[in-house]
């Protein structure tokens, strides 16, 4: 007994031993309690977000930009207003005449993007004030998701906290938040990676199919490619080269991914149709031929590589907003910042790994370096449709760097040594890259920001050095490092957020932007005319700040979506292919002009074409009133300086022709005016379709070139026009009486989603007038019904129904017992 007692006493720590134990608690220990961890994580993230977003959250400014970020005003905000209004009036948007001359707008975003639900719930009047809060919420969720993801990977809590701050305030997440959709892509990508890690590490598969729902469209392709690369890296790193097990795992992942794709079926058909028939993908403005024909091992311009280097340190070393002077533009350039500490930690990881893992990590990083070095492989990654880094590589490359860097921090935090010589060598190389006098960057580098980044790199290096040399102070160094990282992400993100030209709340509350007197003019027109017509404007409700972008004043082509009227202009990444074709063949935009295919100013200043497509009203302001053709338009009203003109020659939405011109003959016409007059005299038919319409007579080019009175041509078309009885965005009904067989032309871009019934019988819609729908009709009285359903809509919902059944069946088979046990416990 005595010996045991003395043995126990001998194990007790002497007073001297206790004094050597560090006093205090480390970040890791503090985060050990789940309750404390949740509260502390949210408190840190919220505090940093408020500091970063403060001028927007305080309602001093709106999260709407007049500089390089005008997409927020010219495309995203009008889309929000349109969807919010449409959901309240007509339900889920399928087709909209507010976009160009009409285009399908059915999207999964309305169903699977809860952040938009918040904005729609605010209503059109308050929606602009909620955008900053929604974007701040996305940054918060990104941080939380990365923390959870990193814990599943196996990182320490301290490493997870540092990693989640770098991910939430990464260059792409912060800068992308000003373009709204890019911050959502970061979030969605993290959900997929979290689902992958649950499957890989814990064999929990339930989230993987659901995560695919968030990625309908091109981003599903990008994430799938990245997941293929990332999963291969993770598998070999964790389990070594085991081909059979790898194939089995890929098979499991493929089956779950297929179930996820089945769940996207209601939106997949229309999405595929949108991209495959986009001018930027399948049209003549595509970059595919140009980019794919470049030499495989050709290099980019020197400014590209300097931009890559600078943007590892910050988004703004080469300028911010419209003052950015690097390669491409502020958004499309690489956004690789994911923490300065990350850059210091990556080499440290290679001092802590065994030889096999060094090779695995080196190959992983080399893959991305290869893509950056040789642009051909970057083009291939984007399927040769774009020359930029957004939408994919600006997320995947920094995420990969952050993973490697945090793996290094994780091993150091678990007891690995900081290699001091490598640390100082890394610092020296980074400072050399940061301060090197690049010829192409002379005079454009932000020297103040350069100095701050230098001090931060030195501070991080000092902390890592002390970590190794002063082990008893590591608990303090954790807190110091956390504070330094917090300062870094807030400072660098604030530069991105605040050095911008944004709308002030005071300015917005005045009669500006989409709240000017145009709204009153539109309301007046709707009060006197409830028919189907289009409205054009000789001005824009928004023009880009004249102090930015080389003093070029740019207006918004999406006024019609913001103010809910049918127009002719549209700004969208993928405008309707056949509307673009019509504009090209009418010589309003040049063939091959990719920018013009996105930024469509419409038919204003082309009164004959405006008459053809039913532009009945024209709005002007004093500075643009001289552009009005008084022969066609007559003034009918004025509201606060906005004049309202009515088109004397406006045609109904459907008119009938008894003569045609072959498309090949139409192309021979020498000028725009001849082509515009042709549309008023005969329908233009595709050469391969002519044989189907023998009842129509061909009109010769000699006849077309003769002098005609426009009013007589208009009266003839009006005499056999559609008498509309009902219309909304998705359905049109009317009647027509024809004395002879004619081709009924509808001023709706040709789209396979539209279907027609004549006298209750299904009829075929044809491609006419280079880009519109036509319907061949015999003589007599006819009732006509046109209706729009997105391509493969019903088939998609049927597939979705079976997909849900399959998913629920697999969930029950896998988790049924646990679910039963859980509910039995509750009862």
C-alpha positions in Angstrom: 0.0 0.0 0.0 2.8 2.4 0.9 4.7 1.7 -2.2 1.6 2.4 -4.4 0.9 5.6 -2.5 4.5 6.7 -2.9 4.3 5.8 -6.6 1.2 8.0 -7.0 2.7 10.8 -5.2 5.8 10.6 -7.3 3.6 11.1 -10.4 2.3 14.4 -9.1 3.6 17.5 -10.7 5.9 19.7 -8.5 5.2 23.4 -8.1 8.1 24.0 -10.5 6.5 21.8 -13.2 3.2 23.6 -12.9 4.8 27.0 -13.4 6.3 25.8 -16.7 2.8 25.0 -18.1 1.5 27.8 -20.3 -1.1 30.0 -18.7 -4.2 30.7 -20.8 -6.3 28.8 -23.3 -5.6 28.4 -27.0 -8.0 28.9 -29.8 -8.2 25.2 -30.4 -9.1 24.6 -26.7 -11.6 27.4 -26.7 -13.4 25.9 -29.8 -13.6 22.5 -28.2 -17.1 23.1 -26.8 -19.7 22.8 -29.6 -21.8 25.6 -28.2 -18.8 28.0 -27.8 -17.6 27.0 -31.3 -20.8 27.9 -33.0 -21.2 31.2 -31.2 -17.6 32.2 -31.7 -17.5 31.3 -35.4 -20.7 33.3 -36.0 -19.5 36.2 -33.9 -16.1 36.4 -35.8 -17.7 36.0 -39.2 -20.5 38.5 -38.5 -18.1 41.1 -37.1 -15.8 40.9 -40.0 -18.7 41.0 -42.5 -20.2 44.1 -40.8 -16.8 45.9 -40.9 -16.4 45.0 -44.6 -19.9 45.7 -45.8 -20.7 48.6 -43.4 -21.3 51.4 -45.8 -23.8 49.2 -47.6 -25.4 47.6 -44.5 -25.8 51.1 -42.9 -27.8 52.2 -46.0 -25.3 54.9 -46.9 -24.9 53.2 -50.2 -26.8 50.5 -52.1 -25.0 47.4 -53.4 -25.5 48.8 -57.0 -22.5 50.0 -58.9 -21.9 52.6 -61.6 -18.3 51.6 -62.4 -17.1 48.4 -64.0 -19.7 46.6 -61.9 -22.6 48.1 -63.8 -23.9 44.6 -64.5 -25.5 44.9 -61.0 -27.7 47.8 -62.4 -28.0 46.8 -66.1 -28.7 43.1 -65.8 -29.1 41.7 -62.3 -31.2 44.3 -60.6 -33.6 44.4 -63.6 -33.8 40.6 -63.5 -34.7 40.8 -59.8 -37.4 43.4 -60.4 -38.8 41.4 -63.3 -39.0 38.1 -61.4 -40.4 39.7 -58.3 -43.2 41.4 -60.3 -43.8 38.4 -62.6 -44.2 36.0 -59.6 -46.9 38.2 -58.1 -48.8 38.7 -61.4 -48.5 35.7 -63.7 -46.7 33.1 -61.6 -43.5 31.3 -62.5 -41.9 33.1 -65.5 -41.7 30.9 -68.6 -41.4 33.3 -71.5 -41.0 37.1 -71.4 -41.6 39.7 -74.0 -39.8 42.1 -71.7 -36.5 40.6 -72.9 -35.6 41.6 -76.4 -38.5 40.7 -78.6 -39.2 37.7 -76.3 -37.2 34.9 -74.8 -37.6 31.9 -72.5 -36.8 32.8 -68.9 -37.7 29.6 -67.1 -35.0 28.9 -64.6 -34.2 26.7 -61.6 -33.0 29.8 -59.7 -36.6 30.6 -58.6 -36.9 27.1 -57.1 -33.4 26.4 -55.6 -32.0 29.8 -54.7 -33.3 30.9 -51.3 -31.3 34.1 -51.4 -33.5 35.3 -54.2 -36.6 34.4 -52.2 -35.5 37.0 -49.6 -35.3 39.7 -52.3 -38.6 38.8 -53.9 -40.3 38.9 -50.5 -39.1 42.5 -50.0 -41.1 43.6 -53.1 -39.9 45.8 -55.9 -39.9 49.0 -53.9 -37.6 47.7 -51.1 -35.6 45.1 -53.1 -32.6 47.3 -53.8 -32.0 47.8 -50.0 -31.8 44.1 -49.3 -29.2 43.2 -51.9 -26.2 44.0 -49.6 -27.7 42.0 -46.8 -28.3 39.0 -49.0 -24.7 39.2 -50.3 -23.4 39.5 -46.7 -25.5 36.5 -45.8 -23.8 34.5 -48.6 -20.3 35.4 -47.3 -21.4 34.2 -43.8 -22.7 30.9 -45.2 -19.5 30.4 -47.2 -17.5 30.7 -44.1 -19.6 28.3 -42.1 -19.7 25.8 -44.9 -15.9 25.8 -45.2 -15.5 25.3 -41.5 -17.8 22.2 -41.6 -16.0 21.0 -44.8 -12.6 21.4 -43.2 -13.6 19.5 -40.1 -14.8 16.6 -42.1 -11.5 16.6 -44.0 -9.8 16.3 -40.6 -8.3 19.7 -39.9 -8.0 21.0 -36.4 -10.6 23.5 -35.2 -8.0 26.3 -35.3 -7.1 25.4 -38.9 -10.7 25.3 -39.8 -11.3 28.8 -38.4 -8.4 30.3 -40.3 -9.4 28.5 -43.5 -13.0 29.6 -43.3 -12.0 33.2 -43.0 -9.7 33.0 -46.0 -12.4 31.2 -48.0 -15.2 33.6 -47.0 -13.1 36.7 -47.8 -11.3 35.2 -50.8 -10.8 37.4 -53.8 -13.5 35.7 -55.9 -16.1 35.5 -53.1 -15.8 39.2 -52.3 -15.3 40.6 -55.7 -17.8 38.1 -57.2 -20.4 39.3 -54.6 -20.7 42.6 -56.6 -21.8 40.5 -59.5 -24.1 38.5 -57.2 -24.1 35.2 -59.0 -20.4 34.5 -58.5 -20.6 34.5 -54.7 -23.5 32.0 -55.1 -21.3 29.9 -57.2 -18.6 29.8 -54.5 -21.3 28.8 -52.0 -22.8 26.1 -54.3 -19.3 24.7 -55.1 -18.6 24.4 -51.3 -21.9 22.5 -50.9 -20.8 20.0 -53.5 -17.3 19.6 -52.0 -18.9 19.2 -48.5 -21.2 16.5 -50.0 -18.1 14.8 -51.6 -16.2 14.7 -48.3 -19.2 13.3 -46.5 -19.3 10.5 -49.0 -15.5 10.0 -49.1 -14.7 10.2 -45.4 -17.9 9.0 -43.8 -19.7 7.1 -46.5 -22.8 9.4 -46.1 -24.2 9.9 -49.6 -27.6 11.7 -49.0 -26.3 15.2 -49.7 -24.4 14.4 -52.9 -27.4 14.2 -55.3 -29.1 17.2 -53.7 -26.0 19.3 -54.1 -26.2 18.8 -57.9 -29.5 20.6 -57.9 -27.6 23.9 -57.2 -25.5 23.6 -60.3 -27.8 23.4 -63.3 -26.1 24.8 -66.4 -22.5 25.4 -67.4 -21.4 25.4 -63.7 -22.5 21.8 -63.4 -19.9 21.0 -66.1 -17.2 23.1 -64.4 -17.7 21.6 -60.9 -17.9 18.1 -62.4 -14.5 18.5 -64.0 -13.0 20.0 -60.8 -14.6 17.2 -58.7 -13.0 14.6 -61.0 -9.6 16.2 -60.5 -10.1 16.9 -56.7 -11.4 13.4 -56.0 -8.5 11.8 -57.7 -6.1 13.9 -55.7 -8.0 13.2 -52.4 -8.2 9.5 -53.0 -4.5 9.0 -53.9 -3.4 11.2 -51.0 -5.5 9.4 -48.5 -5.4 5.8 -49.7 -2.6 5.5 -52.2 -2.8 4.2 -55.8 -5.6 1.5 -55.6 -7.1 1.4 -59.1 -9.9 -1.1 -58.3 -11.1 0.8 -55.2 -10.8 4.1 -57.2 -13.0 2.8 -60.0 -15.5 1.5 -57.4 -15.6 4.9 -55.7 -16.1 6.7 -59.0 -18.9 4.3 -59.9 -20.6 5.1 -56.7 -20.1 8.9 -57.2 -21.3 8.6 -60.8 -24.6 6.8 -59.7 -25.3 9.5 -57.1 -24.4 12.2 -59.6 -26.8 10.7 -62.1 -29.6 10.7 -59.5 -28.8 14.4 -58.9 -29.0 15.1 -62.6 -32.3 13.3 -62.7 -33.6 15.7 -60.0 -32.6 18.6 -62.2 -34.7 17.3 -65.1 -37.5 19.9 -64.9 -34.9 22.6 -65.8 -32.3 20.6 -67.7 -34.0 20.6 -71.1 -34.6 24.4 -71.2 -31.1 25.1 -69.9 -29.4 22.9 -72.5 -31.5 24.5 -75.2 -30.6 28.0 -74.0 -26.9 27.3 -74.2 -26.8 25.1 -77.3 -28.7 27.7 -79.2 -26.9 30.7 -77.7 -25.1 32.9 -80.3 -22.0 32.6 -78.0 -22.0 28.8 -78.1 -23.4 27.7 -81.5 -23.7 31.0 -83.3 -21.2 32.9 -85.5 -20.1 35.0 -82.6 -18.6 32.0 -80.8 -15.0 32.1 -79.8 -14.6 28.4 -80.3 -12.8 28.5 -83.7 -10.6 31.4 -82.7 -9.4 30.0 -79.4 -9.1 26.3 -80.5 -6.9 27.3 -83.4 -4.2 28.8 -81.1 -0.9 27.0 -80.7 -1.0 24.5 -77.7 2.1 25.8 -76.1 1.8 29.5 -77.0 2.1 31.9 -74.1 0.0 34.9 -73.0 1.1 38.5 -73.0 3.5 39.5 -70.2 0.7 41.6 -68.5 -1.3 38.3 -68.0 1.4 36.7 -65.9 2.1 39.9 -63.9 -1.7 40.0 -63.2 -1.6 36.4 -62.0 1.2 37.1 -59.6 -0.3 40.3 -58.3 -3.7 38.8 -57.8 -2.3 36.1 -55.5 -1.7 38.9 -53.1 -4.8 41.0 -53.6 -7.6 41.9 -56.1 -6.4 45.5 -56.1 -2.7 45.8 -56.5 -3.2 46.7 -60.2 -6.1 49.0 -59.4 -9.7 48.5 -58.3 -13.1 48.9 -60.1 -12.8 50.9 -63.3 -9.3 52.0 -62.3 -8.1 48.4 -62.8 -5.2 48.3 -65.3 -4.3 44.6 -65.4 -5.0 41.8 -67.9 -8.7 41.7 -69.1 -11.1 43.4 -66.7 -11.7 43.6 -62.9 -13.9 40.5 -62.8 -12.6 38.3 -65.7 -9.0 38.5 -64.6 -7.7 35.8 -62.2 -8.9 36.3 -58.6 -6.5 34.1 -56.8 -6.2 35.7 -53.3 -7.0 33.2 -50.6 -4.8 34.5 -47.8 -1.2 35.7 -47.6 -0.6 33.2 -44.9 -1.6 30.5 -47.4 1.3 31.5 -49.7 3.8 31.1 -46.8 2.4 27.7 -45.7 2.4 25.9 -49.0 6.2 25.3 -49.1 6.0 24.3 -45.4 3.7 21.5 -46.2 6.4 19.9 -48.5 8.8 19.8 -45.6 6.3 17.8 -43.5 5.1 15.1 -46.0 6.6 11.8 -47.0 7.9 11.3 -50.5 4.8 9.7 -51.9 2.5 12.5 -50.6 5.0 15.2 -51.8 4.6 13.8 -55.4 0.8 13.8 -55.1 0.6 17.4 -53.9 3.2 18.6 -56.4 1.2 17.0 -59.2 -2.0 18.6 -57.9 -0.4 22.1 -57.9 1.4 21.5 -61.1 -1.8 20.8 -62.9 -3.1 24.3 -62.1 0.2 25.9 -62.9 0.2 24.3 -66.3 -3.3 25.8 -67.0 -2.1 29.2 -66.0 1.2 29.0 -68.0 -0.3 27.8 -71.3 -3.6 29.5 -72.1 -4.7 26.8 -74.6 -5.4 24.5 -71.7 -7.4 27.2 -70.0 -9.4 27.6 -73.1 -10.0 23.9 -73.2 -11.1 23.9 -69.6 -13.8 26.4 -70.7 -14.6 24.4 -73.9 -13.1 27.3 -75.9 -16.1 29.6 -75.3 -14.3 32.2 -73.2 -11.0 33.8 -72.5 -11.1 34.5 -68.8 -10.9 33.0 -65.3 -14.4 33.7 -63.9 -17.0 31.0 -63.3 -14.5 28.3 -62.7 -10.7 28.8 -62.3 -11.1 31.9 -60.0 -12.7 29.5 -57.6 -10.9 26.2 -58.2 -7.3 27.4 -58.2 -7.5 29.5 -54.9 -9.5 26.7 -53.3 -6.8 24.2 -54.2 -4.1 26.5 -52.9 -6.1 27.1 -49.7 -6.5 23.4 -49.2 -2.7 22.8 -49.5 -1.9 25.8 -47.3 -4.3 24.7 -44.6 -3.0 21.2 -44.7 0.4 22.7 -43.9 -1.1 24.7 -41.0 -2.9 21.6 -39.8 0.3 19.5 -39.7 2.2 22.3 -38.0 -0.7 22.7 -35.4 -0.6 19.0 -34.7 3.1 19.1 -33.9 5.0 19.5 -37.1 8.0 21.7 -37.2 8.1 25.0 -39.0 11.1 24.8 -41.3 12.7 28.2 -40.6 15.0 28.3 -43.6 12.2 27.5 -46.0 10.0 30.0 -44.3 12.4 32.9 -44.8 13.3 31.8 -48.3 9.5 31.8 -49.1 9.2 35.3 -47.6 12.1 36.5 -49.7 10.6 35.0 -52.9 7.2 36.5 -52.2 8.6 39.9 -51.5 10.7 39.7 -54.7 7.5 38.9 -56.7 5.6 41.6 -55.0 8.2 44.4 -55.5 9.8 43.3 -58.8 9.9 46.3 -61.2 7.8 44.7 -63.9 8.0 46.8 -67.1 4.3 46.3 -68.0 3.2 47.3 -64.5 5.1 50.6 -64.1 3.0 53.3 -62.5 -0.1 51.1 -62.1 0.7 49.2 -58.9 -1.0 50.5 -55.7 2.1 51.2 -53.6 0.2 51.8 -50.4 -1.5 48.4 -50.6 1.9 46.9 -51.6 3.3 48.2 -48.3 0.5 46.9 -46.2 0.8 43.4 -47.9 4.6 43.5 -47.2 4.0 44.2 -43.5 1.4 41.5 -43.3 3.7 38.9 -44.9 6.5 39.9 -42.5 4.1 39.7 -39.5 2.9 36.2 -40.6 6.5 35.1 -41.0 7.4 36.3 -37.6 4.5 34.5 -36.0 5.4 31.2 -37.7 9.0 31.7 -36.6 8.0 32.3 -33.0 5.7 29.3 -33.2 8.8 27.1 -33.7 11.2 28.9 -31.4 8.8 29.8 -28.5 6.8 26.7 -28.1 5.5 27.7 -24.6 3.8 30.8 -26.2 1.9 28.9 -28.9 -1.5 29.4 -27.3 -0.9 33.2 -27.4 0.4 33.0 -31.0 -2.8 31.3 -32.1 -4.8 34.3 -30.9 -2.3 36.7 -32.4 -2.4 34.9 -35.7 -6.2 34.9 -35.7 -6.2 38.6 -35.1 -3.7 39.2 -37.8 -5.7 37.2 -40.3 -8.9 39.0 -39.3 -7.2 42.4 -40.0 -5.8 41.1 -43.3 -9.1 39.8 -44.7 -11.1 42.9 -43.6 -8.5 45.3 -44.9 -8.0 43.7 -48.3 -11.7 43.0 -48.7 -12.6 46.6 -47.7 -10.4 47.9 -50.5 -12.3 45.7 -53.0 -15.7 46.7 -51.5 -15.3 50.4 -50.8 -13.1 51.8 -53.6 -16.1 51.5 -55.9 -18.6 54.0 -57.4 -21.9 52.9 -55.9 -25.4 54.4 -55.8 -26.0 56.4 -52.6 -29.3 55.8 -50.9 -30.0 59.6 -51.1 -29.5 59.5 -54.9 -31.6 56.4 -55.3 -34.5 57.8 -53.3 -34.8 60.6 -55.9 -36.5 60.1 -59.3 -33.4 58.4 -60.7 -32.5 55.0 -62.2 -35.6 52.9 -62.8 -37.7 55.2 -60.6 -37.6 58.2 -62.9 -40.6 59.5 -64.8 -40.3 56.8 -67.4 -42.4 54.7 -64.9 -45.2 57.3 -65.1 -45.0 57.4 -68.9 -45.3 53.6 -69.1 -48.3 53.7 -66.6 -50.0 56.3 -68.8 -49.6 54.2 -72.0 -51.0 51.1 -70.2 -54.0 53.2 -69.0 -55.0 54.1 -72.6 -54.0 50.9 -74.4 -54.4 47.3 -73.1 -53.4 45.6 -76.3 -50.2 43.8 -77.4 -47.6 46.4 -78.4 -44.0 47.3 -77.9 -42.4 50.4 -76.6 -39.0 51.9 -77.5 -37.0 54.6 -75.8 -34.3 57.0 -77.2 -32.7 57.2 -73.8 -31.7 54.9 -71.0 -32.9 55.1 -67.4 -29.3 54.4 -66.4 -26.0 55.6 -67.8 -22.6 54.6 -66.6 -20.7 57.1 -64.6 -18.9 59.4 -67.0 -15.8 59.4 -64.9 -15.2 55.7 -65.4 -14.4 53.4 -68.3 -12.6 56.0 -70.5 -15.5 58.4 -70.2 -17.8 56.2 -72.3 -21.4 56.7 -71.5 -23.2 53.4 -71.6 -27.0 52.9 -71.1 -29.0 49.9 -69.9 -30.8 47.8 -72.5 -32.8 46.1 -69.7 -35.1 49.0 -68.9 -38.1 46.9 -70.2 -37.4 44.2 -67.6 -37.1 46.7 -64.8 -40.2 48.6 -65.7 -42.3 45.7 -67.1 -43.0 46.7 -70.6 -42.5 45.0 -73.9 -39.4 46.5 -75.7 -36.8 45.6 -78.2 -33.5 45.9 -76.3 -31.8 43.3 -74.1 -28.5 42.8 -72.3 -27.8 39.2 -71.5 -25.0 36.7 -71.7 -27.1 34.5 -73.9 -29.7 36.5 -75.9 -32.1 34.7 -78.2 -30.2 33.2 -81.2 -32.8 34.0 -83.7 -33.3 37.6 -82.6 -29.6 38.0 -83.0 -29.7 36.4 -86.4 -32.5 38.8 -87.5 -30.4 41.8 -86.3 -27.4 40.5 -88.2 -29.2 39.9 -91.4 -30.9 43.3 -91.2 -27.3 44.8 -90.8 -28.1 46.3 -87.4 -25.2 44.4 -85.8 -22.1 42.9 -87.4 -21.8 39.2 -87.8 -19.2 37.8 -85.5 -19.5 40.7 -83.0 -19.8 38.8 -79.7 -20.3 42.0 -77.6 -23.2 43.2 -79.8 -24.9 39.8 -79.4 -25.0 40.4 -75.7 -25.6 44.1 -75.6 -28.6 44.5 -77.9 -29.7 48.2 -78.1 -32.8 47.1 -80.1 -34.6 48.7 -83.1 -34.7 52.3 -82.0 -33.8 54.7 -84.9 -35.1 52.0 -87.4 -38.8 53.0 -87.7 -39.6 50.5 -90.5 -38.4 47.5 -88.4 -40.1 49.0 -85.3 -43.3 49.1 -87.3 -42.8 45.5 -88.4 -42.5 44.1 -84.8 -45.3 46.2 -83.3 -43.4 49.1 -81.7 -46.4 51.4 -81.1 -45.0 53.9 -78.7 -41.7 55.8 -78.4 -40.4 57.7 -75.4 -37.9 60.5 -75.6 -36.2 63.1 -73.4 -35.2 66.6 -74.5 -31.6 65.6 -75.2 -32.7 62.7 -77.5 -35.9 64.2 -79.0 -34.1 65.1 -82.3 -33.7 61.4 -83.1 -37.5 60.9 -83.6 -38.7 60.3 -87.2 -41.7 62.6 -87.4 -42.9 60.9 -90.5 -43.6 57.8 -88.5 -44.2 59.0 -85.0 -46.5 61.7 -83.7 -46.5 63.2 -80.2 -49.5 62.3 -78.0 -48.5 63.3 -74.5 -45.7 64.6 -72.2 -44.9 63.8 -68.6 -42.2 65.8 -66.8 -40.1 66.2 -69.9 -40.7 62.7 -71.3 -42.5 62.9 -74.6 -44.7 60.0 -75.7 -45.0 59.4 -79.4 -47.3 57.0 -81.2 -46.3 55.1 -84.3 -48.7 55.7 -87.2 -47.5 52.6 -89.0 -47.3 50.1 -86.2 -48.3 46.6 -87.2 -50.2 44.0 -85.1 -48.2 41.1 -83.6 -49.4 38.8 -86.5 -49.7 39.8 -90.2 -50.1 37.6 -93.3 -48.2 37.6 -96.6 -49.1 36.1 -100.0 -45.6 36.5 -101.5 -42.1 35.4 -100.4 -38.5 36.1 -101.0 -35.9 33.3 -100.7 -33.3 34.0 -98.0 -30.5 33.7 -100.5 -32.0 36.4 -102.6 -32.7 38.6 -99.5 -28.9 38.4 -98.7 -28.1 40.0 -102.1 -29.9 43.2 -101.3 -27.4 46.0 -101.1 -28.4 48.1 -98.1 -30.5 48.2 -94.9 -33.3 50.2 -96.3 -34.0 47.7 -99.1 -34.0 44.9 -96.5 -36.4 46.7 -94.2 -38.8 47.4 -97.1 -38.6 43.7 -98.1 -40.1 42.7 -94.8 -43.1 45.0 -95.5 -43.7 43.4 -99.0 -43.0 39.7 -98.6 -42.1 37.0 -96.1 -38.4 35.8 -96.2 -38.3 32.0 -96.4 -35.4 29.7 -95.8 -34.3 28.2 -99.1 -34.8 24.6 -98.0 -38.5 25.4 -96.9 -39.7 27.0 -100.1 -41.0 23.8 -101.6 -43.5 23.4 -98.7 -45.3 26.6 -99.5 -46.3 26.4 -103.2 -49.4 28.5 -102.5 -47.2 31.6 -102.1 -45.8 33.5 -105.0 -42.2 34.6 -105.2 -41.4 38.4 -105.3 -38.5 39.4 -107.4 -35.7 41.7 -106.3 -36.6 44.1 -109.1 -40.1 44.5 -107.7 -38.7 45.1 -104.2 -36.3 47.8 -105.4 -39.2 49.8 -106.9 -40.5 52.9 -105.0 -43.4 52.2 -102.7 -45.4 54.3 -100.3 -44.9 52.9 -96.9 -48.5 53.6 -95.7 -49.9 51.5 -98.6 -47.7 48.5 -97.6 -48.7 48.9 -94.0 -52.4 49.1 -94.9 -52.1 45.9 -97.0 -50.5 44.0 -94.1 -53.1 45.3 -91.6 -55.9 44.1 -93.8 -55.1 40.4 -93.0 -53.8 40.7 -89.5 -54.4 38.7 -86.3 -57.3 40.2 -84.3 -56.0 39.4 -80.8 -58.6 38.4 -78.1 -56.2 37.4 -75.3 -52.5 37.7 -74.6 -50.0 37.3 -71.8 -46.3 36.3 -71.8 -47.0 32.6 -72.4 -50.2 32.5 -74.4 -51.8 34.4 -77.3 -55.2 33.9 -78.8 -56.8 35.6 -81.8 -58.6 35.2 -85.1 -58.0 36.1 -88.8 -60.0 35.9 -92.0 -58.0 35.2 -95.2 -59.3 35.5 -98.7 -56.4 33.3 -100.0 -53.7 31.1 -98.5 -51.1 33.2 -96.7 -48.1 32.9 -94.4 -49.0 34.4 -91.0 -45.9 36.1 -89.5 -45.6 36.6 -85.7 -43.1 39.0 -84.4 -41.9 36.4 -81.9 -38.4 34.9 -82.2 -38.5 31.3 -83.5 -38.4 28.9 -80.5 -39.2 25.2 -80.2 -41.0 26.0 -77.0 -43.9 27.7 -78.8 -46.7 25.6 -80.3 -49.7 26.5 -82.4 -53.3 25.4 -82.9 -55.4 26.5 -85.8 -59.1 25.9 -85.3 -58.3 23.6 -82.5 -55.8 21.5 -84.5 -52.1 21.4 -84.0 -50.2 23.2 -86.7 -46.5 23.6 -87.5 -44.6 26.8 -86.8 -42.0 27.8 -89.4 -38.8 29.9 -89.3 -39.5 33.0 -91.4 -38.1 36.5 -91.8 -34.6 35.3 -90.8 -35.6 34.7 -87.2 -39.3 34.7 -86.4 -42.3 32.3 -86.3 -44.6 31.8 -89.2 -47.8 29.8 -89.7 -49.0 28.7 -93.2 -52.8 29.2 -93.3 -55.4 28.3 -96.0 -58.1 30.8 -96.9 -61.1 31.2 -94.6 -61.8 32.1 -91.0 -59.3 30.8 -88.4 -58.9 30.9 -84.7 -55.3 30.8 -83.6 -53.8 29.8 -80.3 -50.1 30.2 -79.5 -48.7 28.8 -76.2 -45.3 28.5 -74.8 -43.9 25.7 -72.7 -40.2 25.4 -72.0 -38.5 22.7 -74.0 -38.9 19.2 -72.5 -40.9 20.7 -69.6 -43.4 18.0 -69.0 -40.9 15.2 -69.7 -38.5 16.8 -67.2 -41.1 16.8 -64.4 -42.0 13.2 -65.1 -38.3 12.2 -64.8 -38.0 14.3 -61.7 -41.0 12.5 -60.1 -39.3 9.1 -60.6 -36.0 10.5 -59.4 -37.6 11.7 -56.2 -39.1 8.2 -55.7 -35.7 6.6 -56.3 -33.9 9.0 -54.0 -36.4 8.5 -51.1 -36.3 4.7 -51.6 -32.5 4.8 -51.3 -32.7 7.0 -48.2 -35.1 4.6 -46.6 -33.0 1.6 -47.4 -29.9 3.3 -46.0 -31.3 5.3 -43.0 -34.7 3.7 -42.5 -33.8 2.1 -39.2 -32.3 5.3 -37.8 -35.3 7.3 -38.8 -37.7 4.8 -37.2 -35.6 4.7 -34.0 -35.6 8.5 -34.0 -39.4 8.9 -34.3 -40.0 6.1 -31.8 -37.8 8.0 -29.3 -39.8 11.1 -29.9 -43.1 9.3 -29.3 
